[in-house]
Amino acid sequence: MPFELPSNERVRRLGAELGMEITPDYAQEFVDFCQAFVPGFRLVDRLPDEKPPVKYPRTPGYRPDPADNPLNAWYVRTDIRGASDGLLKGRRIAVKDNTMIAGVPMMNGASVLEGFVPDVDATIVTRILDAGGHIVGKSVCEYFSFAGGSATSATGPVLSPHNPGHTPGGSTTGSAALLAAGEVDLATGADQAGSVRIPASFSGIVGLKPTFGLVPYTGIMGLDWSIDHAGPMARDVAGVALLLEVMAGDDGIDGRQRNVQVAPYTAAPGKDIRGLRIGVVRESFGLPESHPGTDETVRAAIPALRALGAVVDEISIPWHLHGATLWGALANEGTYRTLYSGTGVGHHGIGAYPLGLGAMLGNLRERANELPHTIKAGMLLGRYLADDCGGRYYAKTQNLRRRLRREYDEALATFDLLLMPTLPFPTLPIPPEGASLAEVLAHSWTMLANTSPFNLTGHPAISVPCGETEGKPVGLMLVGRHFDEMTVLKAAHAYERR
């Protein structure tokens, strides 16, 4: 449909929504003046869209039968093969379903996106295929990837293969469950508050949130542009290093990327860690929500690291306790703006806008009653912060995140890595259908204290299994300097093979 100017009445209503008193005469003057813009907008309509190329053939895939999807972890099964050779040759890979694969449905866990089929490949999808990877499907994630548990996806909860009735961790629920069950070799995830590291810890696998901007987010639906990270997941550190080497690097499109520094990540596993300095962050233990068995299991890893030659000492970073609070002040308003006015990617120079996704989100207000408790609560708070509070909490948090980053950087000037529990407690039972707002929010958001701060500061952080408590996996998190994934991977692998 060619561009048309709004009617006189519509201009007056637009003005009222913006707090302006627009008379009929003023509205008509505005419409008459804007006639000069009509040819230009109609030219924009006619010009072909500038989209990243789609390089490899594929079919739309299919929804697997429940009998072939016992964990409910697959959204779509595919058979997309890339180059005939490369680092990922022979590897079966699951892609989180907030990531675009041209011609393959994408739902991002959301009923309001059902039926959306992207027409582009995300940069990381192209890179996986260029490296010879075999994409065998898209993994289920939580509704708009806005929960750390498994209670909100429109396709139903994803189940833990290790702990029946419990969550594998979210929002990248499906990738974690499929890896833990051995159904894939590698998987992608996206992390805005811990959505790679939470499922890694709950499921007993490895997940890395890279340095902010190291992996391009082009073609992936996000929450707020300034906390969006995409990262690799695998059953071991070597697998994470391998996938990171394929995914990392500037793509010339994603505005999050600046002065990106890449390294040969597959060379990190196997390196000696004698003399490596590791700071154990005191404030990450003994939280009100901490499970004593989790804290004990993580602390039990310290002698093993010392036996490998690392120098491990306890340190204090008081501002660590502010991190999750600052994240909440930013993420809810940022996500509200992204979903309700930002075409699903925001307006911050991201460089590749999926027009179809924006069109699908245009009916969000009409279908808002379908949203789960997490999105309803987050958007109510986000709208209040944006409109009633004038956006000052988002703005001030963007300022304060520099202080938070500086607190960690000062510690990392003395230590090579920081160590803490990935999560305060092990996996949780999945709430029953019809669970209350309080039950769903507690299940989805109470595990973020140690993971979410590093989405604000952008430091690389990996979760590696370190044992169990009450028969449930526990993750140890190592945090490094910006773009020093090599040290993070080296230490994680040394501990893993202890």
C-alpha positions in Angstrom: 0.0 0.0 0.0 1.6 3.4 -1.0 2.2 6.0 1.7 -0.7 8.3 2.5 -0.8 11.3 4.8 -3.0 11.1 7.9 -6.4 12.7 7.8 -7.2 16.0 9.6 -9.0 14.1 12.4 -6.0 11.6 12.8 -3.6 14.5 13.1 -5.7 16.0 15.9 -5.8 12.6 17.7 -2.0 12.2 17.3 -1.5 15.6 18.8 -3.8 14.7 21.8 -1.7 11.5 22.4 1.4 13.7 22.4 -0.2 16.3 24.8 -0.8 18.9 22.1 -3.9 20.9 21.5 -4.3 20.8 17.7 -7.1 22.8 16.1 -8.7 21.7 12.8 -7.1 24.6 11.0 -3.6 23.8 12.4 -4.0 20.2 11.4 -4.9 21.1 7.9 -1.9 23.4 7.6 0.3 20.5 8.8 -1.3 18.1 6.2 -0.9 20.6 3.4 2.8 21.2 4.3 3.6 17.5 4.4 2.3 16.9 0.9 5.8 17.7 -0.2 7.1 14.6 1.6 4.7 12.1 -0.1 6.8 11.5 -3.3 9.8 10.7 -1.1 8.0 8.2 1.1 6.5 6.5 -1.9 10.0 6.2 -3.4 11.1 4.5 -0.2 8.2 2.1 -0.6 9.3 1.2 -4.1 13.0 0.8 -3.4 14.1 -2.9 -2.7 15.0 -3.6 0.9 18.6 -4.0 1.7 18.9 -7.4 3.4 21.8 -9.7 4.3 22.1 -12.5 1.7 20.8 -16.0 2.2 23.6 -18.3 1.0 22.4 -21.9 1.6 19.3 -23.8 0.5 16.8 -25.1 3.0 13.2 -26.1 3.6 10.9 -24.6 6.3 11.4 -27.7 8.5 8.6 -29.2 10.6 7.2 -29.3 14.0 8.2 -32.7 15.6 5.6 -35.0 17.0 5.5 -35.1 20.8 6.8 -38.7 20.8 9.9 -37.3 19.0 10.2 -34.3 21.3 9.9 -35.7 24.8 11.5 -32.7 26.5 9.4 -30.2 24.4 12.8 -28.6 23.5 12.4 -28.5 19.7 10.3 -25.8 18.1 11.2 -26.7 14.6 13.4 -29.6 13.2 15.5 -28.7 10.2 18.1 -30.1 7.9 20.2 -27.1 6.8 23.7 -27.9 5.7 26.3 -25.3 4.9 29.8 -25.5 3.4 31.3 -28.9 2.7 34.2 -28.3 5.0 35.1 -26.1 8.0 35.6 -25.9 11.7 32.0 -27.2 12.4 32.0 -30.0 9.8 29.9 -32.9 11.1 28.5 -30.9 14.1 24.8 -31.0 14.9 23.7 -27.5 16.0 20.5 -26.1 17.6 19.8 -22.4 17.1 17.8 -20.6 19.8 14.4 -19.6 18.4 14.9 -15.9 18.8 17.4 -16.1 16.0 16.3 -15.6 12.4 16.8 -18.4 9.8 15.3 -17.4 6.4 12.3 -19.5 5.4 12.1 -21.2 8.8 9.4 -20.1 11.4 10.5 -18.1 14.4 8.3 -17.7 17.4 10.7 -16.7 20.3 8.3 -18.5 22.6 5.5 -16.0 21.9 2.0 -16.7 20.6 1.9 -13.2 19.1 4.7 -14.2 16.8 3.3 -17.5 15.6 3.3 -17.6 11.9 6.3 -15.2 11.5 8.8 -16.5 8.9 12.0 -14.4 8.6 13.4 -13.7 5.2 17.0 -13.3 6.3 19.7 -15.3 8.2 21.2 -13.9 11.3 24.9 -13.3 11.0 25.7 -16.1 13.3 23.6 -18.5 11.3 25.5 -17.6 8.1 28.8 -18.1 10.0 27.8 -21.5 11.3 26.8 -22.6 7.8 30.0 -21.1 6.3 32.0 -23.2 8.8 30.3 -26.4 7.7 27.8 -26.7 10.5 24.6 -28.7 10.2 21.6 -26.8 11.7 19.3 -29.6 12.8 16.6 -27.4 14.4 15.5 -24.4 16.4 15.2 -24.7 20.1 12.3 -23.5 22.3 12.9 -20.5 24.4 10.8 -18.5 26.9 8.2 -16.0 25.8 10.2 -13.2 24.2 13.2 -14.7 26.1 12.2 -12.8 29.2 12.4 -15.5 31.9 15.1 -17.6 33.6 12.9 -20.6 34.2 10.5 -22.7 32.1 7.0 -21.5 32.7 6.2 -19.0 29.9 6.8 -20.4 26.4 3.6 -20.5 24.4 4.5 -24.1 23.3 4.6 -25.3 26.9 7.4 -25.8 29.4 10.7 -27.4 28.4 11.7 -30.2 30.7 15.1 -31.0 32.3 16.5 -34.3 31.2 18.5 -34.7 34.4 15.8 -33.6 37.0 12.3 -34.5 35.9 9.7 -31.9 36.6 12.3 -29.2 36.9 13.4 -26.4 34.6 16.6 -26.8 32.4 17.0 -23.0 32.9 16.0 -20.1 30.7 15.5 -18.3 28.7 17.5 -20.6 26.4 15.6 -23.6 27.7 15.6 -25.8 24.6 19.3 -25.5 23.8 20.3 -26.5 27.3 17.9 -29.5 27.4 19.0 -30.7 24.0 22.7 -30.5 24.9 22.2 -32.2 28.2 20.2 -35.0 26.6 22.9 -35.5 23.9 20.6 -34.6 21.0 22.9 -32.0 19.6 26.6 -31.2 19.7 26.5 -27.5 20.0 23.9 -24.8 20.4 23.4 -21.0 20.3 21.9 -18.9 23.1 21.2 -15.3 23.8 21.8 -13.7 27.2 20.3 -10.4 28.5 20.3 -11.3 32.2 21.9 -14.8 32.2 19.9 -16.6 29.6 23.0 -18.6 28.4 24.5 -19.1 31.9 21.4 -19.9 33.8 20.5 -22.9 31.7 24.2 -23.9 31.7 24.2 -24.0 35.5 20.8 -25.7 35.9 21.5 -28.3 33.3 25.1 -29.2 34.0 26.6 -27.9 30.7 28.9 -25.0 29.6 27.6 -21.6 28.5 29.5 -18.4 27.7 28.2 -14.8 27.6 31.0 -13.2 25.5 32.2 -9.6 25.8 29.5 -7.2 24.7 29.7 -6.8 21.0 32.1 -9.6 20.3 29.4 -11.8 18.7 27.2 -9.8 16.3 23.5 -9.7 17.3 22.3 -9.0 13.8 19.1 -10.9 13.0 18.4 -11.9 16.6 15.4 -10.5 18.5 16.5 -8.7 21.7 15.3 -7.0 24.8 17.3 -3.8 25.2 20.1 -3.2 22.7 22.6 -2.3 25.4 22.3 -5.7 27.2 21.9 -8.0 24.3 24.5 -10.8 24.0 24.6 -13.9 21.9 26.8 -16.8 22.9 27.8 -20.5 22.5 26.7 -23.5 24.5 28.1 -27.0 24.6 28.7 -30.0 26.9 32.3 -29.0 27.4 34.6 -25.9 27.2 36.3 -27.1 24.0 32.9 -27.1 22.3 32.1 -23.5 23.5 35.6 -22.3 22.3 35.0 -23.9 18.9 31.6 -22.3 18.3 32.8 -18.9 19.7 35.6 -18.9 17.1 33.0 -19.3 14.4 30.5 -16.8 15.8 32.9 -13.9 16.9 33.9 -10.9 14.9 32.6 -7.6 13.5 29.9 -8.0 10.8 29.8 -4.4 9.7 26.1 -4.2 10.5 25.5 -4.5 14.3 25.8 -1.1 16.0 26.7 -2.8 19.3 30.1 -3.8 17.9 33.0 -1.4 18.5 36.7 -2.1 18.5 36.1 -5.8 18.5 39.1 -8.0 19.3 39.0 -11.6 18.3 41.4 -14.4 19.1 42.0 -18.1 18.2 39.7 -19.4 20.9 40.2 -23.1 20.1 43.8 -22.6 21.2 42.8 -21.7 24.8 41.8 -25.2 26.1 44.8 -27.2 27.3 46.8 -24.2 28.4 48.5 -24.1 31.8 47.0 -21.8 34.4 49.9 -21.8 36.9 50.2 -18.3 38.3 46.8 -17.2 37.2 45.2 -14.9 39.7 41.6 -15.6 40.6 39.5 -13.4 42.9 36.6 -15.1 44.8 33.9 -12.4 45.1 32.6 -12.4 48.7 29.4 -10.7 47.9 28.3 -13.4 45.4 27.9 -15.9 48.3 25.4 -16.0 51.2 22.7 -14.0 49.4 19.2 -14.1 51.0 18.2 -16.6 48.2 21.4 -18.6 48.3 21.2 -22.4 48.8 23.9 -23.5 51.2 24.7 -26.6 49.1 25.3 -24.4 46.1 27.8 -22.1 47.9 29.6 -25.1 49.4 29.9 -26.8 46.0 31.4 -23.7 44.4 33.8 -23.1 47.3 34.9 -26.7 47.0 36.3 -25.9 43.6 38.8 -23.5 45.0 41.3 -26.2 46.2 41.2 -27.8 42.7 42.1 -24.5 41.1 44.9 -24.0 43.6 46.2 -27.5 42.8 46.4 -26.5 39.2 48.7 -23.6 40.2 46.3 -20.7 40.3 46.5 -18.1 43.0 43.0 -17.8 44.5 42.1 -15.2 47.1 38.8 -13.8 48.4 38.0 -10.2 47.5 35.2 -7.7 48.1 33.3 -5.8 45.4 30.4 -4.1 47.3 28.9 -2.8 44.2 28.2 -6.3 43.0 25.2 -6.3 45.2 23.8 -3.3 43.3 24.1 -5.0 39.9 20.7 -6.8 39.7 18.9 -3.7 41.0 20.5 -1.6 38.3 19.7 -4.2 35.7 16.0 -4.2 36.7 15.8 -0.4 36.4 17.1 -0.6 32.9 15.9 -3.8 31.4 12.1 -3.4 32.0 11.9 0.0 30.4 14.3 -0.9 27.7 12.3 -4.0 26.8 9.1 -2.1 26.8 10.5 0.4 24.3 11.9 -2.4 22.1 8.7 -4.4 22.0 6.2 -1.6 21.8 8.0 0.9 19.6 11.3 -0.5 18.4 10.3 -3.2 15.8 11.8 -5.9 18.1 15.4 -4.6 17.7 15.3 -1.0 19.0 16.4 2.2 17.4 20.1 2.4 18.2 22.0 2.1 14.9 21.6 -1.7 14.8 21.8 -1.6 11.0 19.6 -4.5 9.9 15.9 -4.1 10.7 13.6 -7.1 10.0 10.5 -5.4 8.5 8.3 -8.5 9.0 9.1 -8.7 12.7 8.1 -5.1 13.2 4.8 -5.8 11.4 4.1 -8.8 13.6 4.7 -6.7 16.8 2.4 -4.0 15.5 -0.6 -6.0 17.0 0.9 -6.4 20.4 -1.5 -4.1 22.1 -4.5 -5.9 20.5 -3.2 -9.3 21.8 -1.7 -8.2 25.1 -4.0 -10.5 27.1 -2.1 -13.5 25.6 1.1 -12.4 27.3 2.4 -14.4 30.3 2.9 -12.9 33.7 6.6 -12.1 33.1 5.8 -9.9 30.1 2.7 -8.3 31.6 4.5 -7.4 34.7 7.6 -6.2 32.9 5.7 -4.1 30.5 3.5 -2.6 33.1 6.6 -1.6 35.1 8.4 -0.5 31.9 5.6 1.7 30.7 5.3 3.3 34.2 9.1 4.0 34.3 9.1 5.4 30.7 6.0 7.6 30.9 5.1 8.4 34.5 8.7 8.6 35.7 9.9 10.3 32.6 12.5 7.7 31.8 14.9 8.9 34.5 15.6 5.5 35.9 16.7 4.1 32.5 18.8 7.2 32.0 20.5 7.1 35.4 21.1 3.4 35.2 22.9 3.9 31.9 25.1 6.4 33.7 25.6 4.1 36.8 26.6 1.1 34.7 29.9 2.9 34.1 30.5 2.9 37.8 29.6 -0.7 38.1 31.9 -1.6 35.3 34.7 0.4 36.9 34.3 -1.6 40.2 34.9 -4.9 38.4 37.7 -3.4 36.3 39.5 -2.3 39.4 39.4 -5.8 40.7 40.4 -7.2 37.4 43.5 -4.9 37.4 44.8 -7.1 40.3 43.1 -10.4 39.3 42.9 -12.2 36.0 39.5 -13.6 36.7 36.6 -13.3 39.2 34.9 -16.4 40.6 31.4 -16.8 42.0 28.4 -19.2 41.9 26.7 -18.8 38.5 23.3 -19.0 40.4 22.4 -18.8 44.0 20.5 -22.1 43.9 20.0 -25.3 41.8 17.2 -26.0 39.4 13.6 -25.3 40.4 10.4 -27.3 39.9 8.3 -26.0 37.0 5.2 -24.2 38.3 1.9 -25.9 37.6 -0.4 -24.6 34.8 -2.4 -21.6 36.1 0.3 -20.7 38.7 -0.1 -17.2 40.2 1.7 -14.1 39.2 3.9 -14.3 42.3 4.8 -18.0 41.6 5.7 -17.4 38.0 7.8 -14.3 38.7 9.7 -16.0 41.5 10.4 -19.0 39.3 11.5 -16.7 36.5 13.5 -13.9 38.1 15.0 -14.8 41.5 18.2 -16.3 40.1 19.7 -13.2 38.5 21.9 -11.7 41.3 25.2 -13.0 39.9 24.5 -13.1 36.2 22.7 -9.9 35.3 25.4 -7.4 36.5 27.7 -8.5 33.6 25.0 -7.8 31.0 25.3 -4.2 32.2 29.1 -4.2 32.3 29.7 -6.4 29.2 32.4 -8.5 30.8 32.8 -12.1 29.4 31.4 -14.7 31.8 31.3 -18.5 31.6 29.4 -21.1 33.6 31.1 -24.4 33.9 29.8 -27.4 36.0 31.5 -27.9 39.4 29.4 -30.6 41.0 25.9 -31.2 42.4 23.8 -30.5 45.4 20.9 -32.7 46.2 21.4 -34.4 42.9 21.1 -31.1 40.9 23.9 -29.5 38.9 25.8 -26.5 40.2 27.6 -24.0 38.0 30.8 -22.1 38.7 31.1 -18.7 36.9 34.4 -17.2 35.8 34.4 -13.5 34.7 37.2 -11.9 32.7 38.4 -8.7 31.3 36.8 -7.3 28.2 37.8 -9.3 25.1 39.9 -11.7 27.2 37.8 -14.8 26.4 41.1 -16.7 26.0 41.9 -16.5 29.7 38.2 -17.3 30.7 38.3 -20.4 28.4 41.7 -21.5 29.5 40.8 -21.5 33.2 37.4 -23.1 32.6 39.0 -25.9 30.6 41.7 -26.5 33.1 39.2 -26.8 35.9 36.9 -28.9 33.8 39.6 -31.5 33.1 41.0 -31.4 36.7 
